[in-house]
Amino acid sequence: MTFDSTVKFSTTMTRPEIEAKLPELAKFAAAADLPEVAQLLTGAAGQPAADMGQRFTQCLVLLDAKDEYGLLIDQIDMLMLNLPNISAREAKGKT
């Protein structure tokens, strides 16, 4: 699994789009020997946005801003920036 060196950064992702990224990121984390990060990402689908945010924050803490995980950190940051999109939809009763 590889990421492009340039991340396509979106701020308009929906819950299905966010959740579609999770297996890819979990697989990347597992391949990088980051089992705790992989587990947090694997268990995030279907969670309320606030719980997903806590999981993503914990992933970033575990990754500790290390350069070798920069692309994974960028992807998790992007997902975090999109959580307000699904929070607003959940507040309206939509997913």
C-alpha angles and dihedrals in degrees: 000000000000137000123218111253087241116061117215099225116205128182097183101067121144126217092264090051092048092046091048089060094052099078091048092051093043090052091049091050092049091050089051089055093251101133095164092054091045090051093049091050094045092053096046100082113103093016122127112266092253091055091047088052091053090051093048091048090051089050090054091049090052092048089053095203091286112170094227089064095045096118092049090047091051091051093049090047089054091052091049092052089054097051093090087061092061093037089059092048092047090051088055091047095254130114 
